Amino acid sequence: MDDSLTWHRIDVDGRTASYGVGGAGPPVVFLHGWALGSRAYRRAIRRLTRRGCRVFAPALPGLGGTAELPREAMSIAGYADWVDSFLSVVGIEEPALVIGHSFGGGVATKLAHDHPERVGYLVLLNSVGGVTDRPIWVWGMQIVREVLPNREGVEMILAMRHDVVDNIVHNPLGLIRVGALARTADLRAELAELRRRDLPVLVLTTDDDTVIPQSAFAALCRAIGTDGQILSGRHSWLLSHPDTFDDVLANVLEVRAADHQARGAATRVIAVASALRGTRIPAATARSLLGQAPPLWLMSAPAPVLAGDLALCHPKLGPGELRAVARPVVGSAAMRLTVVAPDRLGLLADTAAAITAHGMSIAEASAATWVKRGMALHALTVHGAAGFSSEDWDGLGADLRDVGRSHGARPQRLEPVQAMVTVYGAGTDRSLVRLTASDHLGLLWAVSDWFAGHGVTIESLDASTSAGVAHDVFLVSGAFDASALTRHLTHGRDPGLSRSGPVPTRA
């Protein structure tokens, strides 16, 4: 999964706008605070993309390189209308999860009120809108306090410095105008209306926020009908503590990502079924396969590619039979190697080991199992086969056939890698595992082999590599210790847990 952000300039309502975008999945819109732009929040935004979301982070008008609003539109409502226009330009059509920090929270609230079709879930972080009723000089002093020397203040300065300096140099009057809007914003009536509409809203503040007083936070909570949550930190806590930001939103993001994936999978089933028409797979068999296919696999590749993989699944496999086919990836030197075999514990690890033993690296991978059919399908995009001779392919084919019958040879260990393992649904029979690690030859084998050694079954997989970082998502059955898997990857194989046979001669 690619968590990188790219930065673009577009026209919104005839004026230049700057925004960042990254990730894939359900749309998330992030609206920044006063005096900043979206770049200051890039560490927090990357936590959102790692959760399987497509994040759009515009610099609001008059800030971060985006042109100011016309004077007649200079209001919270005017900013909300601008965000509505921005979403149209970038092509967001479904209701988004909208996150607003500070001034951005006020804009997010007004967007949800005035353009209800745009917002499916609202998150307000240290948001304006509850009326601070403070003189402007007090407001300014508290903002300066945000970056007073301490560890948190230093990290905030590092995150803020470019946006703040650019905004002060290029648009000081704009900063004053936006600050006045933020200081006087009263959105309690709008929040009360959102409560009547039953819009899901999460409201957060911090215990050391001196920019937005606790009384204003309490007013927001009363209007929306929630107790809200109070975290530890200052007003701009998510700049210095992006991991806390990630933890707070984890459940909301995972639920939305799962819902989005389920909707997308339903649409993908129709597209794959259409691509299978005219093939040798009977329509009833295609419906059965697609009806039982895991959503994670269905969303791993375009419909025609998945249809080509499913073509290997018919007719029914014989005892111990393994089928494999290699196809060039259009526009690339890579090959897509698809393997269908009777399912068993450790099959994916053995398939990955056979490929690794032939000196090929796995850039992308997907896997699916059909429990009632006792069948597994693995599709792996591999590099390193450009110079393969017919003898090389024959050798790989022979090793894969061995995998279909029993555990094959595999590497003894993986070189230590930097890895982060996150588990959702821990303690239940099935869990979703997200792995982010520095990419290394044999990584997929090492993870899959560890799961097999601990009796954990991989039901489905969607893995990719970007800029030297592997992003793998597993749906697994069986309990395990995520910290033990992390140690296994960062320090090497746990003694006594190897299922390994002889070391491959071509590792």
C-alpha positions as CSV (number, residue, x, y, z in Angstrom):
1,M,0.0,0.0,0.0
2,D,1.5,3.3,-1.1
3,D,1.4,5.9,1.7
4,S,3.2,8.6,-0.2
5,L,1.7,12.1,-0.8
6,T,1.9,14.1,-4.0
7,W,1.3,17.8,-4.3
8,H,-0.6,19.5,-7.1
9,R,-1.9,22.8,-8.2
10,I,-5.4,23.1,-9.8
11,D,-8.0,25.8,-10.5
12,V,-11.0,26.0,-8.2
13,D,-13.6,28.6,-9.1
14,G,-11.1,30.2,-11.5
15,R,-8.4,30.6,-8.8
16,T,-5.2,28.6,-8.1
17,A,-5.4,26.0,-5.4
18,S,-2.8,23.8,-3.8
19,Y,-3.5,20.3,-2.4
20,G,-1.9,17.0,-1.4
21,V,-3.3,13.6,-2.2
22,G,-2.3,10.1,-1.4
23,G,-3.4,6.5,-0.7
24,A,-6.2,4.4,-2.1
25,G,-9.6,3.6,-0.7
26,P,-12.6,5.5,0.7
27,P,-12.2,9.3,0.4
28,V,-11.0,11.3,3.4
29,V,-10.8,15.1,3.3
30,F,-8.4,16.8,5.7
31,L,-8.9,20.5,6.5
32,H,-6.0,22.2,8.3
33,G,-5.9,24.9,10.9
34,W,-5.2,28.7,10.9
35,A,-1.9,30.0,9.6
36,L,-0.9,26.6,8.2
37,G,-1.4,24.6,5.0
38,S,-1.8,20.8,4.4
39,R,2.0,20.2,4.2
40,A,2.4,20.9,7.9
41,Y,0.2,17.8,8.6
42,R,1.9,15.4,6.2
43,R,3.0,13.0,9.0
44,A,-0.5,12.8,10.3
45,I,-2.0,12.5,6.8
46,R,0.3,9.6,6.0
47,R,-1.2,7.7,9.0
48,L,-4.6,8.0,7.2
49,T,-3.2,6.7,3.9
50,R,-1.7,3.7,5.7
51,R,-5.2,2.8,6.9
52,G,-6.4,2.3,3.4
53,C,-7.9,5.7,2.6
54,R,-7.6,8.1,-0.3
55,V,-6.8,11.4,1.4
56,F,-7.3,14.8,-0.1
57,A,-5.7,17.7,1.8
58,P,-6.3,21.1,0.3
59,A,-4.6,24.3,1.4
60,L,-7.6,26.5,2.3
61,P,-8.0,29.9,0.5
62,G,-5.5,32.5,1.5
63,L,-3.1,29.9,3.0
64,G,-0.6,27.4,1.8
65,G,-0.4,28.7,-1.7
66,T,-4.1,28.8,-2.5
67,A,-5.5,32.0,-3.7
68,E,-7.8,34.0,-1.4
69,L,-11.5,34.0,-1.5
70,P,-13.2,37.1,-3.1
71,R,-14.0,39.7,-0.4
72,E,-17.7,39.1,-0.6
73,A,-17.2,35.3,0.1
74,M,-14.9,35.8,3.1
75,S,-16.9,33.8,5.7
76,I,-17.0,30.3,7.1
77,A,-19.8,29.6,4.6
78,G,-17.7,30.9,1.8
79,Y,-14.9,28.5,2.8
80,A,-17.3,25.6,2.9
81,D,-18.6,26.5,-0.6
82,W,-15.0,26.6,-1.8
83,V,-14.4,23.1,-0.4
84,D,-17.5,21.9,-2.2
85,S,-16.1,23.2,-5.4
86,F,-12.7,21.7,-4.7
87,L,-14.3,18.2,-4.2
88,S,-16.1,18.6,-7.5
89,V,-12.8,19.4,-9.3
90,V,-10.9,16.4,-7.9
91,G,-13.8,14.1,-8.6
92,I,-15.0,13.0,-5.2
93,E,-18.6,11.8,-5.7
94,E,-19.4,9.7,-2.6
95,P,-19.8,11.1,0.9
96,A,-16.4,11.5,2.5
97,L,-15.0,11.3,6.0
98,V,-14.1,14.9,6.7
99,I,-11.6,15.8,9.3
100,G,-11.1,19.4,10.4
101,H,-8.5,20.7,12.8
102,S,-9.0,24.1,14.5
103,F,-10.2,26.6,11.8
104,G,-10.5,23.6,9.5
105,G,-13.0,22.1,11.9
106,G,-15.3,25.1,11.6
107,V,-15.1,24.8,7.8
108,A,-15.8,21.1,8.0
109,T,-18.9,21.7,10.2
110,K,-20.3,24.3,7.7
111,L,-19.6,22.0,4.8
112,A,-21.6,19.2,6.4
113,H,-24.4,21.6,7.2
114,D,-24.6,23.4,3.8
115,H,-23.6,20.5,1.6
116,P,-24.8,17.4,3.4
117,E,-24.2,15.1,0.4
118,R,-20.5,15.7,0.8
119,V,-20.0,14.4,4.4
120,G,-20.6,10.9,5.6
121,Y,-18.7,11.2,8.9
122,L,-17.4,14.3,10.6
123,V,-14.3,14.5,12.8
124,L,-13.6,17.8,14.7
125,L,-10.2,18.2,16.3
126,N,-9.7,21.2,18.7
127,S,-12.3,22.9,16.5
128,V,-13.5,26.4,16.4
129,G,-17.3,27.0,16.4
130,G,-18.1,27.1,20.1
131,V,-17.3,30.8,20.4
132,T,-14.0,31.7,22.2
133,D,-15.0,35.3,22.9
134,R,-11.5,36.5,23.5
135,P,-9.7,39.7,22.4
136,I,-7.5,39.2,19.4
137,W,-4.3,39.8,21.4
138,V,-5.1,37.0,23.8
139,W,-5.8,34.7,20.9
140,G,-2.4,35.6,19.4
141,M,-0.5,35.1,22.7
142,Q,-2.0,31.6,23.1
143,I,-1.0,30.6,19.6
144,V,2.6,31.8,20.3
145,R,2.5,29.6,23.5
146,E,2.0,26.6,21.2
147,V,5.6,26.6,20.1
148,L,7.3,27.6,23.4
149,P,10.4,25.5,24.0
150,N,9.8,21.9,25.0
151,R,10.0,18.7,23.1
152,E,6.4,19.1,21.7
153,G,7.0,22.7,20.8
154,V,10.2,21.9,18.9
155,E,8.4,19.2,16.8
156,M,5.5,21.6,16.1
157,I,8.0,24.3,14.9
158,L,9.6,21.8,12.6
159,A,6.2,20.8,11.1
160,M,4.8,24.4,10.9
161,R,7.8,26.4,9.9
162,H,7.5,26.4,6.1
163,D,3.7,27.0,6.0
164,V,3.7,29.7,8.7
165,V,6.7,31.6,7.1
166,D,5.2,31.5,3.6
167,N,1.8,32.6,4.8
168,I,3.3,35.5,6.8
169,V,5.5,36.6,4.0
170,H,3.0,36.3,1.1
171,N,-0.4,37.0,2.8
172,P,-0.2,38.7,6.2
173,L,-3.5,40.5,5.8
174,G,-5.1,37.2,4.8
175,L,-3.9,35.6,8.0
176,I,-5.6,38.4,10.0
177,R,-8.9,38.0,8.2
178,V,-8.9,34.2,8.6
179,G,-7.9,34.6,12.3
180,A,-10.9,36.9,12.8
181,L,-13.3,34.3,11.3
182,A,-11.8,31.6,13.5
183,R,-12.0,33.6,16.7
184,T,-15.6,34.6,16.3
185,A,-17.1,31.5,14.6
186,D,-20.3,30.3,16.3
187,L,-21.5,27.1,14.7
188,R,-23.7,25.7,17.5
189,A,-26.9,26.0,15.5
190,E,-25.3,24.1,12.6
191,L,-24.1,21.4,14.9
192,A,-27.5,21.1,16.5
193,E,-29.0,20.6,13.0
194,L,-26.4,17.9,12.2
195,R,-27.5,16.2,15.4
196,R,-31.1,16.2,14.1
197,R,-29.9,14.7,10.8
198,D,-28.0,11.9,12.7
199,L,-24.7,12.6,11.1
200,P,-22.0,10.7,12.9
201,V,-19.6,13.2,14.5
202,L,-16.5,12.6,16.6
203,V,-15.4,15.6,18.7
204,L,-11.9,15.8,20.3
205,T,-9.9,18.3,22.2
206,T,-6.8,18.2,24.4
207,D,-6.2,19.1,28.1
208,D,-3.6,21.7,27.4
209,D,-5.3,23.6,24.6
210,T,-5.2,27.2,25.5
211,V,-6.2,28.4,22.0
212,I,-9.7,26.9,22.0
213,P,-10.8,27.0,25.7
214,Q,-12.6,24.1,27.3
215,S,-15.7,26.1,27.6
216,A,-15.9,26.4,23.7
217,F,-15.3,22.6,23.5
218,A,-18.1,22.0,25.9
219,A,-20.4,24.2,23.9
220,L,-19.6,22.1,20.7
221,C,-20.3,18.9,22.6
222,R,-23.7,20.2,23.9
223,A,-24.8,21.3,20.5
224,I,-23.9,18.0,18.8
225,G,-25.1,15.9,21.8
226,T,-21.9,14.1,22.6
227,D,-19.5,13.9,25.6
228,G,-16.5,14.3,23.3
229,Q,-13.0,13.0,24.1
230,I,-10.2,14.8,25.8
231,L,-6.6,13.8,25.0
232,S,-3.3,14.8,26.4
233,G,-1.5,17.6,24.5
234,R,-1.6,21.1,23.2
235,H,-3.8,22.6,20.5
236,S,-1.7,21.3,17.6
237,W,-1.0,17.9,19.1
238,L,-1.4,16.0,15.9
239,L,1.6,17.7,14.4
240,S,3.9,16.4,17.1
241,H,2.0,13.2,17.9
242,P,0.8,11.7,14.6
243,D,0.8,8.1,16.1
244,T,-1.8,9.3,18.7
245,F,-3.8,10.8,15.9
246,D,-3.6,7.4,14.2
247,D,-4.7,5.5,17.3
248,V,-7.7,7.8,17.9
249,L,-9.1,7.4,14.4
250,A,-8.2,3.7,13.9
251,N,-11.6,2.3,14.4
252,V,-13.4,4.9,12.4
253,L,-11.1,4.5,9.5
254,E,-11.0,0.7,9.5
255,V,-14.8,0.6,9.5
256,R,-15.1,3.0,6.6
257,A,-12.3,1.2,4.7
258,A,-14.1,-2.1,5.2
259,D,-17.5,-0.7,4.1
260,H,-15.8,0.9,1.0
261,Q,-14.1,-2.3,0.1
262,A,-17.3,-4.3,0.5
263,R,-19.1,-1.9,-1.9
264,G,-16.3,-1.9,-4.3
265,A,-16.1,-5.7,-4.2
266,A,-19.7,-6.0,-5.1
267,T,-19.2,-3.9,-8.1
268,R,-16.0,-5.8,-9.0
269,V,-17.9,-9.1,-8.9
270,I,-20.1,-7.9,-11.7
271,A,-17.1,-6.7,-13.8
272,V,-15.2,-10.0,-13.3
273,A,-18.3,-12.0,-14.2
274,S,-18.7,-10.0,-17.4
275,A,-15.0,-10.5,-18.3
276,L,-15.5,-14.3,-17.8
277,R,-18.3,-14.5,-20.4
278,G,-17.1,-16.4,-23.4
279,T,-14.4,-18.3,-21.5
280,R,-14.4,-22.0,-20.8
281,I,-15.7,-21.4,-17.2
282,P,-19.4,-22.3,-17.0
283,A,-21.5,-19.4,-15.8
284,A,-22.7,-21.3,-12.7
285,T,-19.0,-22.1,-11.7
286,A,-18.1,-18.4,-12.2
287,R,-21.0,-17.3,-10.0
288,S,-20.0,-19.8,-7.3
289,L,-16.3,-18.7,-7.3
290,L,-17.1,-15.0,-7.3
291,G,-19.8,-15.4,-4.6
292,Q,-17.3,-17.0,-2.2
293,A,-14.3,-14.8,-3.2
294,P,-12.8,-12.6,-0.4
295,P,-13.3,-8.8,-0.9
296,L,-9.5,-8.2,-0.2
297,W,-8.7,-10.4,-3.3
298,L,-11.5,-8.9,-5.4
299,M,-10.0,-5.4,-4.9
300,S,-6.4,-6.4,-5.6
301,A,-6.4,-6.1,-9.4
302,P,-8.5,-4.9,-12.4
303,A,-11.4,-7.2,-13.4
304,P,-9.8,-8.6,-16.6
305,V,-6.7,-9.6,-14.6
306,L,-8.7,-11.4,-12.0
307,A,-10.8,-13.1,-14.7
308,G,-7.5,-14.4,-16.2
309,D,-6.5,-15.8,-12.8
310,L,-9.8,-17.5,-12.3
311,A,-9.6,-19.2,-15.7
312,L,-7.0,-21.5,-14.0
313,C,-9.6,-22.7,-11.5
314,H,-11.6,-24.8,-14.0
315,P,-11.9,-27.7,-14.4
316,K,-11.7,-28.9,-10.8
317,L,-8.2,-29.7,-9.6
318,G,-7.1,-33.3,-9.3
319,P,-5.5,-34.7,-6.1
320,G,-2.2,-32.9,-5.5
321,E,-2.5,-31.1,-8.8
322,L,-1.0,-27.6,-9.1
323,R,-1.5,-25.3,-12.1
324,A,0.6,-22.3,-12.9
325,V,0.9,-19.8,-15.7
326,A,3.2,-16.8,-16.2
327,R,2.0,-13.7,-18.2
328,P,3.8,-10.5,-19.0
329,V,2.6,-7.4,-17.2
330,V,1.8,-4.9,-19.9
331,G,4.2,-1.9,-20.0
332,S,6.6,-3.6,-17.6
333,A,9.4,-6.1,-17.5
334,A,7.6,-7.9,-14.7
335,M,5.7,-11.2,-15.0
336,R,2.4,-12.1,-13.3
337,L,2.7,-15.7,-12.0
338,T,-0.6,-17.3,-11.1
339,V,-0.7,-20.5,-9.1
340,V,-3.8,-22.6,-8.2
341,A,-3.4,-25.6,-5.9
342,P,-5.2,-27.6,-3.2
343,D,-5.1,-25.4,-0.1
344,R,-3.0,-26.4,2.9
345,L,-1.3,-24.6,5.8
346,G,2.0,-23.1,4.5
347,L,1.1,-23.2,0.8
348,L,1.7,-19.5,0.3
349,A,5.0,-19.6,2.1
350,D,6.2,-22.5,0.0
351,T,5.1,-20.8,-3.3
352,A,6.9,-17.6,-2.3
353,A,10.0,-19.7,-1.3
354,A,10.1,-21.4,-4.6
355,I,10.0,-18.1,-6.5
356,T,12.6,-16.5,-4.2
357,A,14.9,-19.6,-4.6
358,H,15.0,-18.8,-8.4
359,G,16.3,-15.2,-7.7
360,M,13.0,-13.4,-8.4
361,S,11.6,-10.7,-6.2
362,I,7.9,-10.3,-5.5
363,A,6.7,-6.8,-6.0
364,E,3.0,-7.4,-5.6
365,A,0.9,-10.4,-4.5
366,S,-2.7,-11.4,-3.8
367,A,-4.1,-14.6,-2.5
368,A,-7.6,-16.1,-2.0
369,T,-8.9,-19.4,-0.6
370,W,-12.1,-21.2,-1.3
371,V,-12.7,-23.3,1.8
372,K,-15.5,-25.4,0.4
373,R,-13.5,-26.3,-2.7
374,G,-10.3,-26.8,-0.7
375,M,-8.5,-24.5,-3.2
376,A,-6.1,-21.6,-3.1
377,L,-5.1,-19.1,-5.7
378,H,-1.9,-17.0,-5.5
379,A,-1.1,-14.3,-8.0
380,L,2.4,-12.8,-7.7
381,T,4.0,-10.0,-9.8
382,V,7.7,-10.8,-10.0
383,H,10.8,-9.2,-11.2
384,G,14.0,-10.9,-12.3
385,A,12.7,-13.3,-14.9
386,A,13.7,-11.2,-17.9
387,G,16.7,-13.4,-18.8
388,F,15.0,-16.7,-18.0
389,S,15.6,-19.6,-20.4
390,S,13.2,-22.4,-21.1
391,E,15.3,-24.5,-18.7
392,D,14.9,-21.9,-16.0
393,W,11.1,-21.9,-16.4
394,D,11.1,-25.7,-16.4
395,G,13.0,-25.7,-13.2
396,L,10.6,-23.3,-11.5
397,G,7.7,-25.4,-12.8
398,A,9.2,-28.5,-11.3
399,D,9.7,-26.7,-7.9
400,L,6.1,-25.4,-7.9
401,R,4.8,-28.9,-8.7
402,D,6.7,-30.1,-5.6
403,V,5.0,-27.4,-3.6
404,G,1.6,-28.8,-4.8
405,R,2.4,-32.1,-3.2
406,S,4.4,-31.2,-0.1
407,H,6.5,-28.6,1.7
408,G,9.3,-27.6,-0.6
409,A,12.8,-26.3,0.1
410,R,12.9,-22.7,1.4
411,P,15.5,-20.2,2.7
412,Q,16.6,-20.6,6.3
413,R,16.2,-17.0,7.4
414,L,15.5,-13.4,6.2
415,E,17.9,-10.6,6.8
416,P,16.5,-8.3,9.6
417,V,14.1,-5.7,8.3
418,Q,12.4,-2.7,9.8
419,A,8.8,-3.7,10.3
420,M,5.5,-2.5,11.8
421,V,2.7,-4.9,12.4
422,T,-0.9,-3.8,13.2
423,V,-3.7,-6.2,14.0
424,Y,-7.4,-5.4,13.9
425,G,-9.7,-7.9,15.6
426,A,-7.0,-9.3,17.8
427,G,-8.3,-12.0,20.1
428,T,-11.0,-13.1,17.7
429,D,-11.0,-16.1,15.3
430,R,-10.3,-13.9,12.3
431,S,-8.2,-10.7,12.2
432,L,-6.9,-8.2,9.6
433,V,-3.1,-7.8,9.7
434,R,-1.4,-4.8,8.2
435,L,2.4,-5.1,7.7
436,T,4.7,-2.2,6.7
437,A,8.3,-3.1,6.3
438,S,11.5,-2.3,4.4
439,D,11.3,-4.5,1.3
440,H,13.7,-7.4,1.1
441,L,14.0,-10.5,-1.0
442,G,12.1,-13.3,0.7
443,L,9.9,-11.0,2.9
444,L,6.6,-12.5,1.8
445,W,8.0,-16.0,2.4
446,A,9.2,-15.0,5.9
447,V,5.9,-13.6,7.0
448,S,3.8,-16.5,5.5
449,D,6.1,-19.1,6.9
450,W,5.9,-17.6,10.4
451,F,2.1,-17.7,10.2
452,A,2.2,-21.3,9.1
453,G,4.6,-22.2,11.9
454,H,2.2,-20.7,14.4
455,G,-0.9,-22.5,13.0
456,V,-2.3,-19.3,11.5
457,T,-4.2,-19.7,8.2
458,I,-4.0,-16.9,5.5
459,E,-7.4,-16.6,4.0
460,S,-6.6,-13.7,1.7
461,L,-3.8,-11.3,0.9
462,D,-3.2,-8.0,-0.9
463,A,0.5,-7.0,-1.0
464,S,2.4,-4.2,-2.8
465,T,5.7,-2.5,-2.8
466,S,6.4,1.2,-3.2
467,A,9.7,3.2,-2.9
468,G,11.4,0.2,-1.2
469,V,8.6,-0.3,1.4
470,A,6.3,-3.3,1.5
471,H,2.6,-2.8,2.4
472,D,0.9,-6.1,3.0
473,V,-2.6,-6.8,4.2
474,F,-3.5,-10.3,5.4
475,L,-6.9,-11.7,6.5
476,V,-6.0,-14.6,8.8
477,S,-7.6,-17.2,11.0
478,G,-6.0,-18.2,14.3
479,A,-4.6,-16.3,17.3
480,F,-1.0,-15.1,17.4
481,D,1.2,-12.5,19.0
482,A,1.9,-9.5,16.7
483,S,4.9,-8.5,18.8
484,A,6.4,-11.9,18.2
485,L,6.0,-11.5,14.4
486,T,7.6,-8.1,14.6
487,R,10.6,-9.5,16.5
488,H,10.8,-12.3,14.0
489,L,11.2,-9.9,11.1
490,T,13.5,-7.4,12.9
491,H,15.8,-9.9,14.5
492,G,15.5,-13.1,12.5
493,R,13.7,-16.5,12.8
494,D,12.5,-17.7,16.2
495,P,14.5,-20.8,17.2
496,G,12.5,-24.1,16.9
497,L,9.7,-22.6,14.8
498,S,11.2,-23.2,11.3
499,R,9.4,-25.6,9.0
500,S,12.4,-25.4,6.7
501,G,13.7,-28.1,4.6
502,P,17.0,-28.0,2.6
503,V,18.4,-24.6,1.6
504,P,17.6,-23.9,-2.1
505,T,20.6,-24.1,-4.3
506,R,19.4,-20.9,-6.2
507,A,18.6,-18.7,-3.2
